[in-house]
Amino acid sequence: MSEDWAAAARDIDAGMREAGQLVALLQPATNGTFDTASDTTSGASPPQTHHAYGVQGEAYSAFSISSGVVAAGDVRFMLSTLTEAGAALPTPEADAWTVTLNGKTHTVKAVDTTQPADVPLLYELRLRR
């Protein structure tokens, strides 16, 4: 028996829409690769804004903070792997993407992906102001 992981991702997204909030994620521009032979650049892309639903998680424990991995004030945020429009959301990149949450901009410091097969189901982000 095989699981329909795409349906599971849609179910998680539906729960995020019901219980969570819509956030804006900024994916920075990429420079691409310059080819000196042809004097062209390929793979460059402008910055992109994505909108997706998510839920703020429990605060990090004092132990996590004292270990130095997590800073005081970091926010745990569970994010749908689907955009507001229902398309696949690119995996956010640590120290590159930002998230606007409750009107404040946070930097993505870490991303954990729940992905039991080839379909990501949930992103757990660690955000820092």
matplotlib code that plots the C-alpha trace (Angstrom):
import matplotlib.pyplot as plt

x = [0.0, 1.5, 0.7, -0.5, 2.0, 0.8, -2.7, -1.1, 0.7, -2.6, -4.3, -1.5, -1.9, -5.6, -4.9, -2.4, -5.0, -7.6, -5.4, -2.5, -1.7, -0.6, 3.1, 5.3, 8.6, 11.2, 13.5, 16.5, 17.8, 20.4, 23.3, 23.5, 26.6, 28.6, 30.0, 33.1, 33.0, 29.5, 29.6, 26.2, 24.8, 22.4, 20.4, 20.0, 16.6, 15.1, 13.9, 10.6, 7.9, 5.9, 2.9, 2.1, 0.3, 1.9, 1.6, 3.9, 5.2, 6.2, 9.0, 12.4, 13.5, 16.1, 18.3, 18.2, 19.1, 21.9, 23.4, 24.1, 22.3, 19.2, 19.3, 16.9, 14.0, 14.2, 10.8, 9.8, 7.4, 5.8, 5.2, 3.1, 5.0, 2.4, 2.0, -1.2, -2.1, -1.5, 1.7, 4.8, 6.8, 10.6, 12.4, 13.5, 17.2, 18.8, 20.6, 19.1, 15.3, 13.3, 9.8, 7.4, 5.5, 3.2, 4.5, 8.1, 10.9, 12.7, 15.7, 15.4, 18.2, 17.4, 15.0, 13.9, 11.8, 9.4, 9.6, 8.9, 9.1, 9.8, 7.1, 7.9, 5.0, 6.1, 8.9, 9.9, 11.7, 13.8, 13.4, 15.5, 14.9]
y = [0.0, 3.4, 6.7, 9.7, 12.2, 15.0, 14.6, 14.6, 17.9, 19.4, 18.3, 19.9, 23.1, 23.1, 22.8, 25.7, 27.8, 27.1, 27.5, 29.6, 32.9, 34.0, 35.1, 36.7, 35.0, 36.8, 34.7, 36.8, 37.3, 34.9, 36.0, 33.0, 31.8, 33.9, 32.2, 34.0, 32.2, 33.4, 36.6, 35.6, 34.9, 32.0, 31.0, 34.4, 35.3, 38.4, 38.4, 36.6, 37.0, 33.9, 33.8, 30.7, 29.7, 28.6, 28.3, 29.7, 26.9, 26.6, 28.7, 27.1, 25.6, 27.2, 24.2, 24.9, 28.5, 27.8, 25.3, 28.2, 26.7, 28.8, 32.5, 34.0, 35.4, 32.9, 31.9, 28.3, 28.5, 25.6, 26.4, 24.8, 23.5, 25.0, 28.6, 30.6, 29.6, 25.9, 25.6, 23.9, 26.4, 26.3, 25.1, 28.3, 28.7, 29.5, 32.9, 33.9, 34.0, 36.3, 35.9, 38.7, 37.5, 39.8, 42.8, 42.1, 40.8, 37.7, 35.9, 32.2, 30.7, 27.0, 24.8, 21.2, 19.5, 16.7, 14.6, 10.9, 10.4, 12.7, 15.2, 17.7, 17.9, 20.6, 23.1, 23.9, 27.2, 28.8, 32.6, 35.4, 39.1]
z = [0.0, -1.0, 0.5, -1.4, 0.0, -2.3, -0.7, 2.7, 1.9, 0.8, 4.1, 6.1, 4.1, 4.8, 8.5, 8.3, 6.5, 9.2, 12.3, 11.1, 9.4, 6.0, 5.8, 3.1, 2.3, 0.3, -1.8, -2.7, -6.2, -7.6, -9.7, -12.0, -13.8, -16.2, -19.3, -20.6, -23.9, -24.8, -22.6, -21.2, -17.7, -17.2, -14.2, -12.7, -11.1, -9.6, -5.9, -5.5, -2.9, -1.9, 0.3, 2.4, 5.6, 8.8, 12.6, 15.2, 17.4, 21.0, 22.4, 22.4, 25.7, 28.0, 27.3, 23.5, 24.1, 26.6, 24.1, 21.8, 18.8, 19.4, 20.4, 22.9, 20.9, 18.0, 16.8, 15.8, 12.8, 11.0, 7.3, 4.6, 1.7, -0.6, -1.6, -1.0, -4.6, -4.0, -5.9, -4.5, -2.3, -2.9, 0.2, 2.1, 2.5, 5.9, 6.1, 2.7, 2.9, 5.1, 6.5, 7.4, 10.5, 12.5, 10.6, 11.5, 9.3, 10.4, 8.9, 8.3, 10.4, 10.0, 8.0, 8.8, 6.2, 7.1, 3.9, 4.3, 0.5, -2.4, -1.4, 1.3, 3.8, 6.3, 6.8, 10.4, 10.4, 13.1, 12.6, 14.1, 14.2]

ax = plt.figure().add_subplot(projection="3d")
ax.plot(x, y, z, "-o")
ax.set_aspect("equal")
plt.show()
